[in-house]
Amino acid sequence: MSHVSCGRVVIRSDRLRPFIERHPWVRATAIEVVEGNPHDGGVVDVVSRQGKFIARGIYNSQSQIRVRLYTWQDESLDERFWRERIETAVALREQLGMLSPYGATRLVFSESDGLSGLIVDRYRDFLVIQVNSLGFEQRLETIARILRDVMSPRGIIARSDGDIRSQEGIALEGMVTWGEVPPGPILIQEHGLDIGVDLLTGQKTGFYLDQRDNRLATARLVKGKRVLDMFCYTGGFSLVASRFGQAKEVWAFDSSEKAIIMARANAEQNGVTNVRFEVADAFQALKSLREQGERFDVVIVDPPKFASGKSRLPEALRAYHYLNRLAIDVLNPGGYLVTCSCSGYVTREDFFNVLFGVSQQVKRDIQILEQRGAAPDHPVLLTCRETHYLKCFICRVL
């Protein structure tokens, strides 16, 4: 694997600024010419038209992100480099007190940790790698070796998302594993609950770790209340609301039958009896609840990513508007709406405007009490605002 650059990517003069400001993605539209015929996954130097060195990264002609940048200095992208980056990322989680033996933590968060295209989550003594770039797929053995040295896990599982595979030209289908593979779901602890996580076939890497603190913030509002949890997945918000928040009852819906089976098992594992988990499409379920006259004191909506790219933004904003409108239709006056968006292309301002539009349409005042983001093991990198992807607004609706 070449660490030394095998080509040069010349940036258009009118597109230089983001890379001088250390944004890590070079899209095809910013490139004037590619010199030296680099291979996909090869190391390239990004230079100005005058030939001045700007940064070094990994090239991929198949991706919209042609070059992912890793360093703005003249240094090799070799095993020592990746090791230092991973050790630095792990050290942060250690300083944050997030490496408890029974918990789960995001160890490496892609661009935020200077490792664009690589996500590593730790579930007790297993690690799950999410490979989001061709460059890291080609370097998987190296990354796994470093993780074994740094973390001494019982096993490592590498997975990749189907959409990203096609966008990046990644061949990795199914899983690649090192060491032991858990025979079934493993139990992690969150807020005093035991939560089962399917590392092999669950969504993303198995669980939504980014919402950890938001589940707790929501639970503070639910005591003695009737709660509705849409897109509940394996029951994170519902179970914390019931056990930690002492909700009176929770109704929870998800379109994935597998997720609901796991959610019910999680409820049973923790002796939680006041949560009803059901398989349903969220939009259909909300319409039915409205028609049946059901009303709730707290409604949580945590949908999957509606905008996978900039072109999908208008469609996504319409979906968020419709979803939040339906949620408010089943919310008692003075009730709480906990509404989330994990689409990186939807800004806070966009989300704010969606709720403003909903407020106008339903003629009810919405007070935003808290604007939250992802937990601190998902840091936001200022030079890559896309890492500020999760919005969680806790609102009171009059």
C-alpha positions as a printed Julia matrix, in Angstrom:
398×3 Matrix{Float64}:
   0.0     0.0     0.0
   1.51    3.26   -1.1
   1.94    5.85    1.67
   3.9     8.2    -0.51
   1.79   10.22   -2.86
   1.12    8.59   -6.23
  -0.38   11.63   -7.91
  -1.43   15.25   -7.6
  -4.9    16.75   -7.59
  -4.94   20.37   -8.73
  -7.72   22.46   -7.21
  -9.52   25.18   -9.18
  -8.42   28.64   -8.06
 -11.99   29.65   -7.11
 -12.41   26.53   -4.95
  -9.24   26.66   -2.83
 -10.61   28.24    0.31
 -12.37   25.26    1.98
  -9.22   23.13    1.75
  -6.97   25.87    3.1
  -9.55   26.06    5.93
  -9.08   22.27    6.38
 -12.4    20.91    5.15
 -11.64   17.22    4.53
 -13.75   16.51    1.41
 -12.61   17.36   -2.11
 -15.55   16.9    -4.45
 -15.18   16.37   -8.21
 -16.45   19.9    -8.93
 -13.49   21.5    -7.1
 -10.86   19.7    -9.18
  -9.16   21.26  -12.19
  -6.97   18.32  -13.17
  -5.66   15.04  -11.76
  -1.98   14.38  -12.52
  -0.02   11.13  -12.36
  -2.9     8.69  -12.87
  -3.43    7.74   -9.17
  -5.24    4.47   -8.41
  -8.41    4.38   -6.31
  -7.31    4.17   -2.67
  -3.92    5.71   -3.47
  -2.38    8.64   -1.59
  -2.42   11.97   -3.44
  -1.27   15.51   -2.77
  -3.8    18.29   -3.2
  -2.11   21.38   -4.67
  -2.97   24.82   -5.98
  -2.71   25.7    -9.67
   0.77   27.08   -8.89
   1.76   23.67   -7.52
   1.76   24.78   -3.86
   1.1    21.88   -1.44
  -2.19   22.19    0.48
  -2.98   18.77    1.93
  -2.57   15.01    1.54
  -5.34   12.47    1.27
  -6.73    9.33   -0.36
  -8.11    9.35   -3.9
 -11.27    7.61   -5.16
 -12.46    8.27   -8.73
 -15.72    6.35   -8.04
 -16.89    8.64   -5.24
 -18.43   12.1    -5.28
 -15.82   12.81   -2.6
 -12.8    12.37   -4.9
 -10.24   12.97   -2.17
 -10.61   12.58    1.59
  -7.97   14.73    3.27
  -6.11   13.58    6.38
  -3.15   15.91    6.85
  -2.16   19.45    5.93
   1.55   18.65    6.44
   4.1    16.71    4.46
   3.88   13.4     6.32
   3.28    9.76    5.32
  -0.18    8.23    5.58
   1.29    5.02    6.95
   0.49    2.7     9.83
   2.22    4.98   12.34
   0.01    7.89   11.21
  -3.25    5.91   11.55
  -2.13    4.56   14.94
  -1.52    8.06   16.3
  -4.94    9.22   15.11
  -6.72    6.23   16.68
  -4.79    6.56   19.96
  -5.71   10.26   20.15
  -9.41    9.45   19.54
  -9.42    6.72   22.19
  -7.63    9.0    24.69
 -10.45   11.56   24.38
 -13.1     8.95   25.26
 -10.95    7.85   28.19
 -10.7    11.44   29.45
 -14.48   11.78   29.12
 -14.88    8.71   31.37
 -16.66    6.81   28.61
 -14.73    3.56   28.6
 -16.64    1.78   31.37
 -16.35   -2.0    30.94
 -20.09   -2.58   30.43
 -20.96    0.46   28.37
 -20.89    1.4    24.7
 -18.99    4.31   23.15
 -18.1     5.74   19.79
 -14.29    5.45   19.75
 -13.67    6.95   16.32
 -16.06    9.41   14.68
 -14.86    9.79   11.1
 -13.98   13.41   10.16
 -14.27   14.61   13.77
 -11.28   12.43   14.71
  -9.33   13.17   11.52
 -10.26    9.75   10.07
 -12.79   10.57    7.34
 -14.66    7.42    6.29
 -13.98    5.4     9.46
 -16.32    4.83   12.41
 -15.46    2.55   15.32
 -17.95    1.78   18.1
 -17.12   -0.18   21.24
 -19.79   -2.42   22.8
 -18.29   -3.82   26.02
 -15.32   -5.86   24.77
 -16.35   -5.99   21.11
 -15.59   -3.4    18.45
 -17.66   -2.67   15.35
 -16.0    -0.87   12.44
 -18.22    0.92    9.96
 -16.29    1.31    6.71
 -17.52    4.38    4.84
 -14.67    4.87    2.36
 -12.79    2.78   -0.16
  -9.47    3.96    1.32
 -10.3     2.42    4.7
 -11.71   -0.74    3.17
  -8.28   -1.26    1.55
  -6.58   -0.56    4.9
  -8.92   -2.66    7.06
  -6.24   -5.15    8.16
  -4.04   -2.28    9.33
  -6.9    -0.58   11.23
  -7.93   -3.88   12.87
  -4.33   -4.57   13.92
  -4.05   -1.12   15.52
  -7.4    -1.54   17.31
  -6.33   -4.93   18.65
  -3.15   -3.37   20.05
  -4.87   -0.31   21.53
  -8.09   -1.86   22.87
  -7.43   -5.65   23.23
 -11.03   -6.5    22.26
 -12.5   -10.01   22.33
 -13.58   -9.53   18.74
 -13.83   -6.99   15.92
 -16.59   -6.88   13.31
 -16.32   -4.71   10.17
 -19.5    -3.77    8.29
 -20.5    -1.33    5.58
 -23.78    0.27    4.61
 -25.28   -0.68    1.21
 -25.79    2.91    0.04
 -22.25    3.89    0.96
 -20.85    0.78   -0.73
 -22.37    1.85   -4.03
 -21.34    5.52   -3.57
 -17.72    4.58   -2.76
 -17.2     1.47   -4.87
 -16.58   -0.64   -1.75
 -16.59   -4.4    -2.33
 -17.05   -5.34    1.35
 -20.42   -7.06    1.64
 -21.52   -8.86    4.77
 -18.9    -8.83    7.5
 -15.21   -9.23    8.1
 -14.29  -10.42   11.59
 -11.24  -10.84   13.79
 -11.24  -12.8    17.05
 -14.54  -13.93   18.56
 -17.94  -13.18   17.09
 -20.75  -12.75   19.64
 -23.19  -15.7    19.29
 -26.2   -13.38   19.68
 -27.1    -9.91   20.97
 -24.77   -8.61   23.7
 -25.98   -6.62   26.71
 -24.66   -3.12   27.29
 -25.55   -0.84   30.17
 -27.04    2.62   29.67
 -28.58    4.71   32.47
 -28.91    1.62   34.67
 -30.66   -0.44   31.97
 -29.4    -3.57   30.23
 -29.9    -3.1    26.5
 -29.43   -5.94   24.0
 -27.54   -4.95   20.87
 -27.28   -6.99   17.68
 -23.78   -6.22   16.41
 -24.07   -8.44   13.36
 -27.26   -7.3    11.67
 -28.59   -4.3    13.64
 -28.88   -0.86   12.01
 -25.66    1.2    11.75
 -23.34   -0.53   14.25
 -26.19   -1.9    16.38
 -27.42    1.0    18.53
 -27.82    4.79   18.36
 -25.13    5.89   20.79
 -25.41    9.54   19.72
 -28.81    9.87   21.49
 -27.52    8.62   24.87
 -27.72   11.99   26.66
 -30.9    13.04   24.84
 -32.69    9.94   26.13
 -31.84   11.07   29.66
 -32.86   14.7    29.01
 -36.22   13.48   27.69
 -36.73   11.16   30.66
 -36.62   14.17   33.01
 -39.91   15.42   31.51
 -42.05   12.29   31.58
 -42.85   11.49   35.21
 -46.44   10.25   35.5
 -47.07   11.11   31.84
 -48.35    9.28   28.77
 -45.55    9.03   26.2
 -45.5     8.2    22.46
 -42.17    7.1    20.92
 -42.06    7.02   17.1
 -39.22    5.25   15.24
 -38.37    3.61   18.57
 -35.88    1.09   17.09
 -34.86   -1.26   19.96
 -36.52    0.88   22.63
 -33.8     3.29   23.84
 -35.99    6.37   24.48
 -38.98    4.29   25.66
 -37.11    2.21   28.22
 -35.2     5.16   29.69
 -38.5     7.12   29.87
 -40.23    4.26   31.66
 -37.5     3.17   34.07
 -35.49    6.32   34.67
 -38.23    8.89   33.97
 -41.11    6.99   35.62
 -43.51    7.58   32.73
 -47.06    6.37   33.36
 -47.18    4.47   30.07
 -45.34    4.46   26.73
 -46.58    3.5    23.28
 -43.73    2.81   20.87
 -43.72    2.13   17.13
 -41.12    1.1    14.55
 -41.47   -0.26   11.0
 -38.82   -2.95   11.6
 -40.24   -6.15   13.04
 -36.74   -7.22   14.05
 -36.22   -4.0    16.02
 -39.56   -4.43   17.81
 -38.74   -8.04   18.78
 -35.45   -6.79   20.27
 -37.25   -3.87   22.0
 -39.72   -6.26   23.65
 -36.83   -8.48   24.78
 -35.09   -5.38   26.22
 -38.26   -4.45   28.13
 -38.5    -7.97   29.54
 -34.81   -8.0    30.45
 -35.35   -4.88   32.58
 -38.73   -5.79   34.05
 -40.42   -2.89   32.22
 -44.13   -3.66   31.79
 -45.72   -0.32   30.88
 -44.33    0.03   27.32
 -46.33   -1.22   24.32
 -44.1    -1.95   21.33
 -45.79   -2.3    17.94
 -44.67   -2.72   14.32
 -46.07    0.1    12.17
 -45.15    2.78    9.67
 -44.8     5.97   11.73
 -46.81    8.21    9.4
 -49.68    5.68    9.21
 -49.59    5.06   12.97
 -49.76    8.79   13.76
 -52.71    9.25   11.41
 -54.55    6.3    13.03
 -53.86    7.59   16.56
 -55.17   11.01   15.57
 -58.32    9.51   14.08
 -58.87    7.36   17.19
 -58.62   10.48   19.36
 -55.55    9.26   21.25
 -53.61   12.03   23.0
 -50.2    12.03   24.7
 -48.31   14.32   27.09
 -44.92   13.68   25.45
 -44.24   12.72   21.82
 -40.76   11.65   20.68
 -39.95   11.55   16.94
 -36.5    10.26   15.99
 -36.73    9.34   12.28
 -33.96    7.91   10.1
 -32.02   10.2     7.77
 -34.48   11.8     5.31
 -31.81   13.62    3.24
 -28.99   11.42    1.99
 -27.69   14.21   -0.25
 -28.18   17.91   -0.98
 -30.55   17.15   -3.86
 -32.95   15.39   -1.45
 -33.14   18.39    0.91
 -36.5    19.94   -0.22
 -38.17   16.51   -0.08
 -36.65   15.86    3.38
 -37.85   19.2     4.76
 -41.39   18.42    3.57
 -41.21   15.03    5.31
 -39.99   16.63    8.58
 -42.8    19.2     8.35
 -45.48   16.54    7.82
 -44.09   14.27   10.54
 -43.93   17.01   13.18
 -47.38   18.23   12.25
 -48.8    14.73   12.76
 -46.91   14.46   16.08
 -48.38   17.74   17.35
 -51.88   16.62   16.32
 -51.73   13.89   19.01
 -50.04   16.08   21.65
 -52.01   17.54   24.55
 -51.8    21.34   25.03
 -48.78   22.08   27.22
 -47.24   18.76   26.2
 -43.64   18.14   25.16
 -42.4    17.37   21.66
 -38.92   15.84   21.42
 -38.08   16.05   17.73
 -34.87   14.92   16.05
 -33.14   15.06   12.69
 -29.96   13.12   11.94
 -29.65   14.42    8.35
 -26.33   16.28    8.08
 -27.69   18.31    5.13
 -30.52   19.71    7.3
 -29.06   22.61    9.29
 -30.33   23.8    12.67
 -31.74   26.84   10.87
 -33.62   24.55    8.44
 -35.03   22.52   11.33
 -35.99   25.69   13.18
 -37.85   26.85   10.06
 -39.66   23.51    9.72
 -41.01   23.88   13.27
 -41.91   27.52   12.59
 -43.96   26.37    9.57
 -45.68   23.68   11.63
 -46.49   26.2    14.36
 -48.07   28.52   11.76
 -50.09   25.72   10.24
 -51.48   24.22   13.47
 -51.84   27.66   15.08
 -50.18   26.5    18.3
 -47.21   28.16   19.96
 -44.06   26.08   20.16
 -41.43   26.96   22.78
 -37.99   25.45   22.24
 -36.64   24.58   25.69
 -33.41   22.86   24.64
 -31.48   22.53   21.4
 -29.33   19.46   21.79
 -26.9    17.52   19.62
 -25.0    14.25   19.79
 -23.27   12.94   22.92
 -19.63   14.08   23.45
 -18.15   10.88   22.0
 -19.48   12.3    18.68
 -17.55   15.61   18.7
 -18.33   18.31   16.14
 -15.35   19.37   14.02
 -15.62   23.07   13.22
 -13.84   22.71    9.89
 -16.39   20.05    8.83
 -19.84   21.28    9.78
 -21.41   18.09    8.44
 -20.29   16.48   11.73
 -22.91   18.69   13.45
 -25.54   16.35   12.0
 -27.83   15.52   14.95
 -30.47   17.99   16.02
 -32.65   17.19   19.03
 -35.09   19.96   19.97
 -37.04   19.6    23.18
 -40.15   21.74   22.81
 -43.29   22.61   24.72
 -46.37   22.93   22.55
 -49.15   25.13   23.89
